[in-house]
Amino acid sequence: MASSAAMRDLQRELESKANDLRKLQKDIAKNHEIRKKYTVQLGENELVLKELDLLSEDANVYKLIGPVLVKQDLAEANANVRKRIEYISAELKRLDATLQDMEDKQNSKKEGIMKVQQKIQVLQAGKAKV
């Protein structure tokens, strides 16, 4: 009787840990998607910066604001792109740190699930002997 109650408790604990793990895996996948978008944006901005570096000082530079192209100073455009690259790089570092933390939590949750599964197996092996 006591072993069946213990078995139910272990099953509930296993379900709870499995749900936590699934939620964490969804968060990790979401983090990867966001990171992918930032990586693409970083590449695009680095390409824009290279293009701006090729221009002469008196070249006309335009910025798209809504449906309108607005003339912009080359130095200002250069500074804006550099700031954007700096911001995106900082976000990527933050996302990497968050991802590492989530992966560590994921590994510890997997270990917890394995321990509960082992307890269930021990309990079932004990039942089989009786």
DONUVO-30279 format. One line per field, with one value per residue (C-alpha): residue number from 1; residue in one letter; x, y, z. Coordinates in steps of 0.5 Angstrom, whole numbers, m for minus. Each point is the difference from the previous one (the first is absolute). Example, Ala and Ser with C-alpha at 12.3 -4.5 7.8 and 13.67 -1.06 7.14 Angstrom:
BEGIN
seq <- (1 / 2)
type <- (A / S)
east <- (25 / 2)
north <- (m9 / 7)
up <- (16 / m2)
end
This chain:
BEGIN
seq <- (1 / 2 / 3 / 4 / 5 / 6 / 7 / 8 / 9 / 10 / 11 / 12 / 13 / 14 / 15 / 16 / 17 / 18 / 19 / 20 / 21 / 22 / 23 / 24 / 25 / 26 / 27 / 28 / 29 / 30 / 31 / 32 / 33 / 34 / 35 / 36 / 37 / 38 / 39 / 40 / 41 / 42 / 43 / 44 / 45 / 46 / 47 / 48 / 49 / 50 / 51 / 52 / 53 / 54 / 55 / 56 / 57 / 58 / 59 / 60 / 61 / 62 / 63 / 64 / 65 / 66 / 67 / 68 / 69 / 70 / 71 / 72 / 73 / 74 / 75 / 76 / 77 / 78 / 79 / 80 / 81 / 82 / 83 / 84 / 85 / 86 / 87 / 88 / 89 / 90 / 91 / 92 / 93 / 94 / 95 / 96 / 97 / 98 / 99 / 100 / 101 / 102 / 103 / 104 / 105 / 106 / 107 / 108 / 109 / 110 / 111 / 112 / 113 / 114 / 115 / 116 / 117 / 118 / 119 / 120 / 121 / 122 / 123 / 124 / 125 / 126 / 127 / 128 / 129 / 130)
type <- (M / A / S / S / A / A / M / R / D / L / Q / R / E / L / E / S / K / A / N / D / L / R / K / L / Q / K / D / I / A / K / N / H / E / I / R / K / K / Y / T / V / Q / L / G / E / N / E / L / V / L / K / E / L / D / L / L / S / E / D / A / N / V / Y / K / L / I / G / P / V / L / V / K / Q / D / L / A / E / A / N / A / N / V / R / K / R / I / E / Y / I / S / A / E / L / K / R / L / D / A / T / L / Q / D / M / E / D / K / Q / N / S / K / K / E / G / I / M / K / V / Q / Q / K / I / Q / V / L / Q / A / G / K / A / K / V)
east <- (0 / 5 / 4 / m5 / m1 / 7 / 0 / m6 / 5 / 6 / m5 / m2 / 7 / 2 / m6 / 2 / 7 / m1 / m5 / 5 / 5 / m5 / m1 / 8 / 1 / m5 / 3 / 7 / m3 / m3 / 7 / 3 / m5 / 1 / 8 / m1 / m4 / 6 / 5 / m3 / m1 / 7 / 3 / m5 / 3 / 7 / m1 / m3 / 6 / 4 / m4 / 0 / 8 / 1 / m4 / 4 / m1 / m5 / m5 / m7 / m3 / m7 / m4 / m7 / m5 / m6 / m2 / 5 / 7 / 4 / 7 / 4 / 8 / 5 / 3 / m7 / m2 / 7 / m1 / m7 / 2 / 6 / m5 / m5 / 6 / 2 / m7 / m1 / 7 / m2 / m7 / 3 / 5 / m6 / m4 / 6 / 1 / m8 / 1 / 6 / m4 / m6 / 4 / 3 / m7 / m2 / 5 / m1 / m8 / 2 / 4 / m5 / m5 / 5 / 0 / m7 / 0 / 5 / m4 / m6 / 4 / 2 / m7 / m3 / 6 / m2 / m7 / 2 / 4 / m6)
north <- (0 / 5 / m2 / 2 / 7 / 1 / m2 / 5 / 5 / m2 / 0 / 7 / 3 / m3 / 3 / 7 / 0 / m2 / 6 / 4 / m3 / 1 / 8 / 1 / m3 / 4 / 6 / m2 / m1 / 7 / 3 / m4 / 4 / 7 / m2 / m1 / 6 / 4 / m3 / 1 / 7 / 1 / m3 / 5 / 6 / m2 / 0 / 7 / 2 / m3 / 4 / 6 / 0 / m1 / 7 / 7 / 5 / 4 / m6 / 1 / m5 / m1 / m3 / m4 / 3 / m3 / 1 / 6 / 0 / 6 / 2 / m1 / 2 / m6 / 1 / 0 / m6 / m4 / 2 / m3 / m6 / m1 / 1 / m5 / m5 / 1 / m1 / m6 / m3 / 1 / m3 / m6 / m1 / 1 / m5 / m5 / 1 / m2 / m6 / m2 / 0 / m3 / m6 / m1 / 0 / m5 / m5 / 1 / m2 / m6 / m2 / 1 / m4 / m6 / 0 / m1 / m5 / m4 / 0 / m2 / m6 / m2 / 0 / m4 / m5 / 0 / m2 / m5 / m4 / 0)
up <- (0 / 2 / m6 / m5 / 3 / 0 / m7 / m2 / 4 / m5 / m6 / 2 / 1 / m6 / m4 / 3 / m1 / m8 / 0 / 2 / m5 / m5 / 1 / 1 / m7 / m3 / 3 / m2 / m7 / 0 / 2 / m6 / m4 / 3 / m1 / m7 / m2 / 4 / m4 / m6 / 2 / 2 / m7 / m4 / 4 / m1 / m7 / 0 / 4 / m5 / m6 / 4 / 1 / m8 / m1 / m1 / 5 / m4 / m2 / 1 / 5 / 1 / 6 / m1 / 5 / m1 / m7 / m1 / m2 / 4 / m1 / 5 / 2 / m2 / 7 / 4 / m4 / 1 / 8 / 0 / m4 / 5 / 6 / m3 / 0 / 7 / 2 / m4 / 3 / 7 / m1 / m3 / 6 / 5 / m4 / 0 / 8 / 0 / m4 / 4 / 6 / m3 / m2 / 7 / 2 / m5 / 2 / 7 / m1 / m5 / 6 / 5 / m5 / m1 / 8 / 1 / m6 / 4 / 6 / m4 / m3 / 7 / 3 / m6 / 1 / 7 / m1 / m5 / 5 / 5)
end
